[in-house]
Amino acid sequence: MAPAVVLLAVFFAGPVVWSVLLSFTDASLTGSAAAQTSFVGLDNFARLLQDPAVWNAVVLTVVFVLGSAVVGQNGLGLALALMLRGRGTAVRSLVTLPVMAAYVVPEIVAAFVWYAFLNPEGTLNTALTSVGLPGQSWLFTLPVLAVVLANIWRGTAFSMLIYLAALSQVPSDVDEQAQIDGASGWKRLRFVTIPMIRRAIGTNLVLITLQTLQVFTLIFVMTAGGPGDASETLPLLMYEQAFQYAALGYGTAIALVLLAIGAVFSLGYIRAIGKEDI
């Protein structure tokens, strides 16, 4: 175990500890603080508590995670898996291939695809105007919805694969017995299928939430956090403060807020699903 522990300490624990220490300093990329960093205690955290941009980013980050991960990817992935359950190879391939194609596309490519699709002169507006409907600048009027839909499109395949594997382990005779007993499709899903894949649901929610919390490229390419700060999530705000404004110490303090949000989501899933099922 020693080599693995050393690797984890160097490449995981080391950067995390360094980031925590940096958040208590005035570290900067320019100016006097770049040459001589000073310990400032909790000043960075006091500043972010009073910073409206941070609170705006926190709200947008939570909305983005709930919309694109918890509801979007998780719900659509489960729906697709249920739809494909028991289907033939041809039907499964017909549905799985396009969904997987979106998943394997690099994030920056997916961002440009959706930017082109939602651009004022893009595919969506062209289709709308061709049938007499008005187009608009979707990335300007509905920036959060735009990035949520783009992230759902790109990430749903992961949830679908998780649930396809989980559903394959559910004995078919259990569902058949419930059907014989008169249970409707919704009741079989709620009282039979869902309880039997609780562990997969918990695992999937944790993984896609942590993945969605760190989405940067997709939003940066599509909206750059704009218009104004209307779609500026915590990763974009952290980048802005640390690398555009050169305030490394303050940027890492914002990063710890992002870490705390991930911990809150994860603990919430554990309590909702049940510790014994995680």
Beta strands, then each sheet from edge to edge (+ up, - down):
end
